[in-house]
Amino acid sequence: MNPDVLLVRGAGGPPTVVKDWSRRSFWVRWLVAPLLARHELAMLARAAGVPGLPRHYRRIDRLALELEYIEGRPLRRRTFGAALPPEFFAALERALAGLAERGVAYLDLRSPSNVLVTPSGAPALIDLGSAVALPIPGALRRMLDRRALAKLRSRFERRPGAPPPPADAEPVDQGRDLKVAGTRFRVREWSAAIDPQPLVLLPDAGVSARLLEPFAQRATQLGRRAIGVDLPGFGGSRRKVASLRPADLAAQLAALLDALRIEKVDVVAAGFGALVAAELARARTGRRIAVHAEPERLRARATDAARDVTALRARLVAELPAQLAPALRAELRAELEVAPDENLVRAAAAATPPGVASLDWDAALAALG
């Protein structure tokens, strides 16, 4: 019964978030969704003036709401585990107390991803769909949320005397699955940096975003947020795909960025990923840095794909960068060995759009600085 959540950019205006139930089942659309939309609007109206909640909202129709977009990163252990200062939780407690004063119990701190860490390091609450107005004393309402808040503190608060995580810490491959736009993406994040325009890493055909780990490491040293996305059909993303046309994959990636509440990105892309980045760049990217994306290479792959998938697979293995650590190179080679033949052929046959720039591996790394 969860709605689709879309990031919408108006002409000249600030972005907004739309919660839309129109693609749910018949019974949800006609019986449940109107009640959910009405309830959330009522909770937002009660919460008016509480810091860290949407200030502007309206009902579009019986199945959709429009809310103020609040920039931030969801509270997840792999991103912020034991790293947030006590001041963050003090501000979050004040927001919950403000809700309690208005007769509202939030009740959804069990899902930490509903709490955002804004670029200023303040908390924000983005979903009042589970909040309730209870006819009980305010002290009891505050107690309900404080128990959940205590659990968040135990998971995410930096311990006394512990130093903040260093900006140049070695990145750790973090993978999670997100179902968006009719497919499932494996998304890998490095570092906990707050970055208004993060770096998105799009790998070549047949392998995961771990191919671009050296770029994630460099981005982390520069204090940037790096997000690796395994392209549909490969790596940890869903293998069965309806299309591998770069334009179709770019549209799915745009939906993924909306789900991650990211408006604009810089992109590092390799090989086939550079074709997807070229399509994505029309609306969503800042800088593009493509590696191993020379048209001659891509045309040679198309020739192999039309003749012999074994030769194509061997070419892709041979093109793995020599700069990769031997263990990582072996893991990527293993990924290529099990990549579906059909997907490799379809990716290799994709036409190269005009304007796909290419740098060698070392020059692309230098360009990040």
Number of C-alpha atoms within 10 A of each C-alpha: 12 12 18 16 19 19 22 15 13 9 7 6 7 10 17 17 20 22 19 22 23 16 12 16 12 10 9 18 18 14 10 15 23 16 15 21 22 16 17 19 20 16 23 24 14 16 23 15 14 18 19 21 22 20 16 13 17 13 16 13 11 17 23 21 21 21 21 17 21 21 18 23 25 22 20 17 14 17 17 20 16 19 18 20 16 15 13 16 19 13 16 20 18 14 22 26 23 19 27 24 18 17 21 25 26 24 18 18 18 13 13 17 17 17 21 21 23 18 15 9 15 17 26 23 23 19 17 22 19 14 18 17 16 13 9 10 11 17 11 13 24 21 14 14 20 17 12 16 19 13 13 20 17 12 16 23 20 19 15 8 6 9 9 12 15 13 15 15 13 14 20 14 17 15 19 13 15 15 13 18 16 10 17 23 27 22 22 22 22 24 28 21 21 17 17 16 17 21 26 26 33 29 27 27 25 28 27 27 30 22 24 21 20 16 22 30 21 19 23 23 18 14 18 23 21 30 22 29 26 29 32 26 26 27 24 22 22 17 17 14 15 11 14 21 15 23 16 15 22 23 15 21 22 21 19 22 19 18 18 16 19 20 19 19 22 20 28 26 29 28 24 26 28 30 31 29 29 23 19 22 18 10 10 18 20 14 12 21 23 27 27 23 23 18 17 10 13 21 16 14 24 20 16 20 22 13 12 11 18 13 14 22 22 14 15 20 20 11 12 17 15 10 10 15 11 10 9 13 18 14 15 21 20 14 18 22 17 12 19 15 16 13 20 23 23 16 24 25 21 18 15 20 13 9 8 20 16 20 16 15 18 10 12 19 19 10 9 15 9
